[in-house]
Amino acid sequence: MIKFTPLFAALLAASAFADPSATDPITAPVDQAYPGTIVLQVDASNTAQQIFTVRESIPAKPGKMTLLYPQWLPGKHSPVGPLNLMAGLKLSANGKPLDWRRDSTNVHAFHIDVPKDADSVQVEFEYLSPVEAAQGRTTMTNDIVGVQWYSLALYPAGYNSRRITIQPNLTLPAGWQYGSALEASDRKGDVVAFKPTDFESFIDSPLFAGRYFKRIDLDPGAKLAVHLNVVADNEDGVGKITPEQIELHRALVQQAYKLFNSQHYRHYDFLFSTSDEFGGIGVEHHESSENGVKGGYFSDWNKNENMRGLLPHEFTHSWNGKFRRPADQNVPNFNTPLQNSLLWVYEGQTQYWGEVLSARSGLVKIERMRDMIAATAARYDQMKGRAWRSVLDTTNDPIINSRRPQAWNNWQRSEDYYSEGELVWLDVDTRIREMSGEQRSLNDFAKAFFGVDNGAYVAKHYTLDDVVAALNAVQPYDWNAFLRARIEGHGLASPLDGLNRSGWKLVYADKQSDYTKAREEEGKFADFQYSLGFAVGSDGKVQALQWDGLGFRAGLSISASIVAVNGRAYKAEVLRDAVTAAKNSTAPIELLVKRGNQYRTIALDYHDGLKYPRLERIPGTPDRLTTILSPLK
C-alpha cells in the first residue's frame, strides 16, 4: 500500500497523472486543402522479421497539432485500424525530439506542440506485421508483401482526407515486382517513388509485391487498362497459368462491361495472391482489389472452382460500393465513424452480381453455381436467428462482432446482409422479369444505376430512395414496401420466393454435390447440419450447430467432441454410414461425446438419411435462373 505523505501528494498533483482527461481537442475535418505535401518513406524489405519501417515528413505550422492513425476502414466496414501493431513512435522537428500525448478518449489520435521555428514534423515508427495467425492476418512472408497504406501513415486532423496530398515512396526486397493502382513516377533499383495523390485515394490503393510475380493484361488494347497482378509462393504459382485460364478472366471483364455499361476508373489492378503462407483476403478498392486464396489456384485448376467467385465479387465493387456508395458512408476522413445501413445493397447486390458474373464469364460452371445457390438457400431456410434479428440489423455486425468466431451462428446471425441480401436481389430480379413479361430485368437497373456518368471516378453517393426510384424506372412497383419488409422485418417465412420464381426449388438429397464435397475438403469438416443438425471438424469437434435442431435438443455444444458412433471410433464416414443405416432401423444413433473431462452417450432418434441441399427444376415454369447465369451477348 502507498503511504500518501504531503510530499508524495504534491508530486502527484504536479504530474501528468493529476488529470488524465486534460487533453487538446481534436479539430473536426473541414473541406479545405492541407498546405504542403506529406512525404512518406516505407521500407518493406525486412521480410525475415516481417517488419515495415516508416518515415514520414508532414508539413506543419507552429502550435498545437493532432495526428491521426486511420481507424475506420472502408471495405472492412468497422473501426479495425491495426493500431496495436504500430510501435516505436518517435516525433521530431528540426532534428529535436517532440513529446506526444495520446488522446485520452480517442486512442488513434496523437497530440503534439509544434515549435515556433518548425515548418514540418518528422514521424518514425515500425509496423510489426503479424508473425503468427493468432496475431492477425499475415501481410509479409519471405516471398510476398502486402502493403496496406492505412497501417503505415499518420495524417493531420482538421482536414478532409481527400484534400490532403501525399507522395509515397516504397523500398521493396531486392529484385521484386509489384502491382498497385498507384502510379509510379520513378524507380531506382528497389526504391519506387509514386506520384503525389490525395490521402483518400492513397489509402484506397494498396500494393502486392512478390519474388514470384506475373502481370497479365485482361483487356488488351483497351484505353482503360485492367491487369491481373499475381504473386505466389513459388514459380509454379505464376508459371503454370494457361491461355485458357487467362481467357476466362478476360471474359469476366467483358461481361462486367456489358452489365454495367461503364467504367469508373482510370485503370484497374487485381492484386491477387495464390499462397499457403500469405493471408487470405478479399477487400474492394475503387481502382484495384486485394484478393488472396490458397496456393494452387492456377496449377490445380480443376480442384478450385469454389475459389473463383472472389475476383468477380471484388471487381463488381468498383461500381457498387466504390463509385456508387451509400450516402451514410460519405465521411470526411478515416477517423469518422461509418454507418452501414445500406450494406445489403453495397454488399448484398455485389454478392448477387459476383455470382452471376462468375457464371457468365465461365469461371464457375452454371451447374456448380446452382449448387452454390442451393447451399445459400438452405442456410437461410434453416436459420433460426431470422426469427428475432433482421437483415438490416446484421449490417451492424462488422462493428459488433468484427468477424470473431461465434458459438451459435445459426441463432446469433452474423453478416447476413451478404448472402441473404443476395437472395433478396434474386427475388427482385425474377420479380421484374415476371412482371415485365421477360422484357426487363435487374440488368437494366445495373446499367442505369451503376452506369451513370460513364468515365467518372469520383464517388457518387446514394440513398434508399435513389435505389427505389431506379427500380421503379425499370419496373413500376411498390419497391419501398417490398425491400423494407425483407430487410427490416424478422420472423418472415423462408426467403426463397425469388429462387422459386427462377424456376427452381430447394430440395435435399442423400448424395453430396461436387460443390459440397469440395467445400468439406477445403474446410476440413463433415456437414450433417440438414440431417443431425450439426457439422463436425476433422478432429471430431462440433463446429456448427443448428439452434433447436436435433443435436441441440440432445444437448450437444460447440465445445463437444464426438469420440465414437455406435461403439466405433469417430470418423466422418462412420457417422455417414450410421445415418444411412438408420433409415432401415428403429434404433437410435448413439454418440459417445466428450466435453471437458466428462463423457456421456447421446441417442439421436433420426431415420431420414443424409441430407444435402440441391436445386430441382419446377416443371412447367420458365427457367429464369439459367437465363440469369448465361453470358450477355
ZAMARGU-4260 file (C-alpha; in steps of 0.2 Angstrom, whole numbers, plus 5000, padded with zeros to 4 digits):
<rodrens>
0) 5000/5000/5000 | 5006/5018/4996 | 5008/5030/5010 | 5001/5047/5005 | 5014/5059/5013
5) 5012/5078/5009 | 5027/5077/4998 | 5020/5062/4988 | 5004/5071/4986 | 5012/5087/4980
10) 5022/5077/4967 | 5006/5068/4961 | 4997/5084/4959 | 5011/5091/4948 | 5012/5075/4937
15) 5003/5071/4921 | 4993/5059/4931 | 4984/5073/4940 | 4971/5075/4926 | 4972/5061/4913
20) 4957/5069/4904 | 4966/5085/4901 | 4970/5084/4883 | 4969/5095/4867 | 4953/5095/4857
25) 4953/5086/4840 | 4949/5098/4826 | 4935/5092/4816 | 4939/5089/4797 | 4934/5103/4785
30) 4934/5104/4766 | 4949/5114/4763 | 4966/5110/4756 | 4980/5105/4768 | 4995/5116/4765
35) 5010/5106/4758 | 5013/5088/4753 | 5016/5074/4765 | 5031/5063/4760 | 5031/5045/4766
40) 5045/5033/4765 | 5041/5015/4769 | 5054/5001/4769 | 5046/4984/4766 | 5062/4974/4763
45) 5064/4966/4780 | 5054/4950/4776 | 5065/4940/4788 | 5057/4948/4803 | 5041/4954/4795
50) 5044/4972/4800 | 5039/4988/4790 | 5049/5004/4794 | 5040/5020/4792 | 5047/5038/4790
55) 5036/5052/4786 | 5038/5071/4784 | 5022/5081/4787 | 5021/5099/4784 | 5016/5109/4799
60) 5015/5126/4807 | 5019/5131/4825 | 5006/5127/4838 | 4995/5113/4843 | 4993/5099/4831
65) 4984/5082/4831 | 4990/5067/4820 | 4978/5053/4817 | 4981/5034/4814 | 4967/5028/4802
70) 4954/5019/4812 | 4938/5017/4801 | 4942/5007/4786 | 4931/5006/4770 | 4929/4988/4764
75) 4931/4982/4782 | 4915/4992/4787 | 4922/4994/4805 | 4935/5003/4816 | 4949/4990/4814
80) 4964/5001/4810 | 4978/4990/4817 | 4985/5002/4830 | 4991/4988/4841 | 5004/4983/4828
85) 5012/5001/4827 | 5027/5003/4838 | 5042/5014/4842 | 5033/5030/4838 | 5045/5045/4838
90) 5041/5063/4833 | 5053/5077/4829 | 5055/5094/4822 | 5071/5102/4816 | 5081/5087/4822
95) 5074/5089/4840 | 5063/5076/4848 | 5044/5081/4851 | 5034/5074/4865 | 5017/5067/4860
100) 5002/5064/4870 | 4989/5050/4865 | 4971/5057/4867 | 4963/5050/4882 | 4947/5045/4873
105) 4952/5043/4855 | 4967/5032/4856 | 4970/5034/4837 | 4975/5052/4840 | 4991/5059/4845
110) 4993/5077/4851 | 5009/5087/4849 | 5016/5105/4851 | 5025/5111/4835 | 5039/5123/4840
115) 5040/5141/4833 | 5054/5138/4821 | 5047/5122/4813 | 5038/5120/4796 | 5037/5101/4797
120) 5036/5086/4809 | 5046/5070/4806 | 5037/5054/4811 | 5046/5037/4813 | 5038/5021/4818
125) 5038/5002/4814 | 5023/4992/4809 | 5025/4974/4815 | 5016/4963/4803 | 5009/4948/4812
130) 5021/4933/4813 | 5008/4920/4819 | 4990/4918/4814 | 4984/4922/4832 | 4991/4940/4830
135) 4981/4943/4814 | 4982/4941/4795 | 5000/4938/4788 | 5004/4953/4777 | 5023/4949/4774
140) 5031/4932/4770 | 5048/4928/4763 | 5041/4929/4745 | 5026/4941/4746 | 5022/4958/4754
145) 5005/4966/4755 | 5007/4985/4758 | 4991/4992/4766 | 4994/5010/4767 | 4982/5013/4781
150) 4993/5004/4793 | 5009/5014/4788 | 5004/5033/4789 | 4998/5046/4801 | 4989/5061/4794
155) 4984/5078/4801 | 4967/5081/4809 | 4956/5095/4804 | 4955/5092/4785 | 4945/5080/4774
160) 4957/5066/4769 | 4953/5069/4750 | 4961/5087/4752 | 4977/5081/4760 | 4991/5077/4747
165) 5004/5064/4750 | 5019/5057/4740 | 5023/5039/4744 | 5039/5030/4742 | 5042/5012/4744
170) 5058/5001/4746 | 5055/4983/4740 | 5065/4967/4743 | 5079/4966/4730 | 5073/4962/4713
175) 5054/4961/4717 | 5040/4967/4706 | 5023/4974/4712 | 5006/4978/4707 | 4996/4993/4713
180) 4983/5006/4707 | 4996/5020/4712 | 5006/5027/4698 | 5025/5027/4699 | 5035/5042/4694
185) 5052/5034/4696 | 5060/5018/4701 | 5079/5017/4705 | 5084/4999/4710 | 5072/4993/4723
190) 5065/5010/4728 | 5049/5016/4720 | 5043/5034/4720 | 5024/5036/4717 | 5016/5051/4710
195) 5008/5063/4723 | 4989/5059/4726 | 4976/5063/4739 | 4976/5054/4755 | 4959/5046/4752
200) 4965/5038/4735 | 4982/5033/4743 | 4974/5023/4757 | 4962/5016/4744 | 4977/5010/4733
205) 4986/4995/4742 | 5000/4986/4734 | 5006/4967/4732 | 5024/4963/4728 | 5032/4947/4726
210) 5048/4937/4722 | 5037/4927/4710 | 5026/4939/4700 | 5016/4939/4684 | 5006/4954/4677
215) 4993/4949/4664 | 4983/4961/4653 | 4965/4957/4654 | 4959/4969/4641 | 4972/4970/4628
220) 4972/4986/4618 | 4960/4995/4629 | 4961/5013/4633 | 4957/5010/4652 | 4969/4995/4656
225) 4964/4981/4668 | 4978/4970/4674 | 4979/4954/4685 | 4994/4955/4696 | 4998/4938/4703
230) 5010/4934/4717 | 5014/4917/4723 | 5024/4906/4735 | 5034/4898/4721 | 5037/4899/4702
235) 5023/4886/4699 | 5011/4898/4706 | 5014/4911/4692 | 5022/4899/4679 | 5008/4887/4676
240) 4994/4900/4670 | 4987/4894/4654 | 4980/4904/4640 | 4963/4896/4643 | 4963/4902/4661
245) 4968/4920/4655 | 4953/4920/4643 | 4941/4916/4657 | 4947/4931/4667 | 4946/4942/4652
250) 4928/4936/4649 | 4924/4942/4667 | 4930/4960/4662 | 4919/4960/4646 | 4904/4953/4655
255) 4906/4966/4668 | 4906/4980/4655 | 4891/4973/4646 | 4882/4973/4663 | 4887/4990/4670
260) 4889/4998/4653 | 4903/5009/4660 | 4920/5011/4668 | 4923/5021/4683 | 4942/5020/4685
265) 4957/5027/4676 | 4964/5009/4676 | 4961/4994/4687 | 4973/4982/4695 | 4968/4965/4703
270) 4980/4961/4716 | 4980/4943/4718 | 4990/4931/4729 | 4989/4912/4727 | 4998/4907/4743
275) 4998/4895/4758 | 5008/4907/4768 | 5002/4925/4764 | 4985/4928/4772 | 4969/4926/4763
280) 4959/4942/4759 | 4945/4950/4749 | 4944/4969/4750 | 4937/4981/4737 | 4945/4997/4731
285) 4940/5009/4718 | 4954/5006/4706 | 4960/4989/4712 | 4956/4975/4724 | 4965/4964/4736
290) 4962/4946/4733 | 4970/4931/4742 | 4967/4912/4740 | 4976/4897/4744 | 4990/4891/4733
295) 4986/4881/4718 | 4973/4892/4710 | 4980/4890/4693 | 4991/4875/4695 | 4977/4864/4702
300) 4963/4872/4692 | 4951/4858/4692 | 4951/4857/4711 | 4947/4875/4715 | 4931/4880/4706
305) 4924/4886/4723 | 4938/4899/4724 | 4934/4908/4708 | 4920/4919/4714 | 4932/4931/4723
310) 4938/4941/4709 | 4920/4944/4701 | 4914/4950/4718 | 4928/4962/4721 | 4928/4968/4703
315) 4909/4972/4705 | 4913/4983/4720 | 4922/4996/4708 | 4904/5000/4703 | 4894/4995/4718
320) 4902/5001/4734 | 4916/5012/4727 | 4909/5023/4713 | 4891/5021/4719 | 4892/5022/4738
325) 4879/5023/4752 | 4876/5041/4757 | 4879/5037/4776 | 4897/5031/4771 | 4901/5048/4764
330) 4913/5053/4778 | 4927/5066/4778 | 4941/5056/4785 | 4947/5039/4791 | 4943/5043/4809
335) 4925/5047/4807 | 4913/5033/4810 | 4905/5024/4795 | 4886/5019/4795 | 4882/5003/4787
340) 4863/5004/4785 | 4864/5001/4766 | 4877/4986/4766 | 4863/4975/4760 | 4864/4985/4743
345) 4883/4988/4744 | 4887/4970/4748 | 4871/4960/4746 | 4869/4966/4727 | 4888/4964/4725
350) 4886/4946/4731 | 4872/4943/4718 | 4882/4951/4704 | 4898/4942/4709 | 4890/4925/4707
355) 4881/4930/4691 | 4897/4936/4683 | 4906/4921/4689 | 4894/4910/4679 | 4893/4922/4664
360) 4912/4923/4662 | 4913/4904/4663 | 4925/4905/4679 | 4911/4894/4688 | 4900/4882/4678
365) 4882/4885/4679 | 4879/4868/4687 | 4891/4872/4700 | 4883/4889/4703 | 4866/4881/4706
370) 4874/4870/4719 | 4882/4886/4727 | 4865/4895/4727 | 4857/4879/4735 | 4869/4880/4749
375) 4865/4898/4752 | 4846/4895/4751 | 4847/4880/4763 | 4857/4891/4776 | 4843/4904/4777
380) 4829/4891/4775 | 4836/4884/4791 | 4842/4899/4800 | 4833/4901/4817 | 4840/4918/4820
385) 4829/4926/4807 | 4815/4925/4819 | 4822/4939/4830 | 4836/4948/4820 | 4833/4957/4804
390) 4845/4958/4789 | 4846/4977/4792 | 4852/4974/4810 | 4866/4962/4803 | 4873/4977/4795
395) 4879/4982/4812 | 4889/4966/4814 | 4906/4971/4807 | 4906/4984/4822 | 4898/4972/4835
400) 4907/4956/4831 | 4922/4961/4820 | 4921/4943/4812 | 4926/4935/4828 | 4921/4916/4829
405) 4903/4913/4835 | 4897/4898/4845 | 4879/4899/4840 | 4879/4907/4822 | 4863/4900/4817
410) 4854/4909/4831 | 4866/4924/4833 | 4867/4928/4815 | 4882/4937/4808 | 4885/4947/4792
415) 4870/4940/4783 | 4867/4956/4773 | 4879/4947/4761 | 4870/4931/4757 | 4853/4934/4762
420) 4854/4950/4753 | 4859/4940/4738 | 4843/4931/4739 | 4833/4947/4741 | 4841/4953/4725
425) 4837/4937/4716 | 4819/4940/4721 | 4820/4957/4714 | 4827/4951/4698 | 4815/4937/4695
430) 4800/4948/4700 | 4805/4961/4687 | 4807/4948/4674 | 4790/4941/4678 | 4780/4957/4679
435) 4788/4964/4663 | 4785/4948/4653 | 4803/4944/4652 | 4807/4961/4644 | 4816/4969/4658
440) 4827/4963/4672 | 4840/4968/4686 | 4852/4970/4672 | 4843/4986/4667 | 4844/4993/4684
445) 4863/4989/4684 | 4866/4999/4668 | 4855/5014/4674 | 4861/5015/4692 | 4879/5010/4691
450) 4882/5015/4673 | 4878/5033/4676 | 4892/5046/4672 | 4902/5034/4662 | 4921/5038/4664
455) 4918/5047/4681 | 4928/5040/4695 | 4923/5052/4709 | 4911/5043/4721 | 4893/5046/4718
460) 4883/5043/4734 | 4865/5036/4735 | 4851/5033/4747 | 4837/5020/4748 | 4826/5032/4739
465) 4838/5033/4725 | 4838/5014/4724 | 4819/5013/4724 | 4817/5027/4711 | 4830/5017/4699
470) 4820/5001/4702 | 4803/5010/4698 | 4811/5017/4682 | 4814/4999/4676 | 4798/4992/4683
475) 4784/5001/4692 | 4780/4993/4709 | 4780/4997/4727 | 4798/4993/4729 | 4800/5003/4745
480) 4787/4992/4754 | 4795/4976/4746 | 4813/4980/4751 | 4808/4986/4769 | 4798/4971/4773
485) 4813/4959/4768 | 4827/4970/4775 | 4819/4977/4791 | 4807/4963/4795 | 4811/4947/4805
490) 4801/4931/4808 | 4797/4931/4790 | 4794/4915/4780 | 4809/4907/4771 | 4817/4919/4759
495) 4815/4908/4744 | 4802/4917/4734 | 4815/4923/4721 | 4823/4906/4719 | 4806/4898/4716
500) 4801/4911/4704 | 4818/4907/4695 | 4810/4890/4690 | 4820/4880/4704 | 4816/4874/4721
505) 4827/4869/4736 | 4827/4850/4739 | 4838/4839/4750 | 4847/4823/4743 | 4857/4810/4751
510) 4871/4812/4739 | 4883/4826/4740 | 4886/4838/4725 | 4903/4842/4719 | 4902/4859/4727
515) 4898/4852/4745 | 4911/4839/4743 | 4924/4852/4739 | 4918/4863/4752 | 4920/4850/4766
520) 4938/4846/4759 | 4943/4864/4759 | 4936/4867/4777 | 4941/4850/4784 | 4924/4846/4791
525) 4909/4835/4788 | 4892/4843/4786 | 4877/4835/4795 | 4868/4851/4798 | 4852/4846/4787
530) 4851/4829/4795 | 4858/4828/4813 | 4859/4847/4815 | 4877/4850/4816 | 4894/4849/4807
535) 4910/4841/4814 | 4928/4845/4811 | 4941/4833/4806 | 4946/4831/4824 | 4929/4826/4829
540) 4924/4843/4837 | 4907/4850/4834 | 4910/4866/4823 | 4892/4872/4819 | 4876/4868/4827
545) 4858/4872/4821 | 4849/4881/4835 | 4834/4869/4841 | 4840/4856/4829 | 4841/4838/4833
550) 4859/4839/4840 | 4855/4854/4850 | 4840/4846/4858 | 4851/4831/4863 | 4862/4843/4872
555) 4877/4845/4860 | 4888/4860/4862 | 4901/4868/4850 | 4914/4864/4863 | 4910/4845/4862
560) 4919/4831/4853 | 4912/4816/4846 | 4923/4801/4851 | 4913/4786/4845 | 4897/4782/4834
565) 4888/4766/4839 | 4903/4760/4848 | 4915/4763/4834 | 4929/4777/4834 | 4923/4793/4826
570) 4927/4796/4808 | 4916/4806/4796 | 4912/4791/4785 | 4907/4781/4801 | 4894/4794/4805
575) 4888/4795/4787 | 4886/4776/4787 | 4877/4776/4803 | 4865/4789/4797 | 4862/4779/4781
580) 4859/4763/4790 | 4847/4771/4802 | 4835/4774/4788 | 4831/4755/4789 | 4831/4754/4808
585) 4821/4759/4823 | 4837/4760/4834 | 4844/4777/4838 | 4861/4783/4833 | 4872/4783/4848
590) 4886/4795/4850 | 4899/4795/4864 | 4903/4813/4867 | 4917/4821/4877 | 4915/4839/4884
595) 4929/4844/4896 | 4933/4829/4907 | 4916/4821/4905 | 4910/4808/4894 | 4892/4804/4890
600) 4881/4795/4877 | 4869/4804/4867 | 4855/4795/4857 | 4849/4803/4841 | 4832/4796/4836
605) 4834/4800/4817 | 4829/4789/4802 | 4828/4801/4787 | 4845/4798/4780 | 4858/4810/4774
610) 4853/4827/4768 | 4862/4839/4756 | 4855/4854/4748 | 4852/4854/4729 | 4841/4863/4717
615) 4827/4855/4707 | 4818/4861/4692 | 4800/4866/4695 | 4790/4858/4680 | 4781/4870/4668
620) 4790/4886/4674 | 4802/4897/4665 | 4820/4893/4669 | 4824/4911/4673 | 4839/4906/4684
625) 4848/4898/4669 | 4844/4914/4659 | 4851/4925/4673 | 4868/4915/4674 | 4870/4914/4655
630) 4883/4926/4646 | 4876/4943/4640 | 4878/4944/4621
</rodrens>
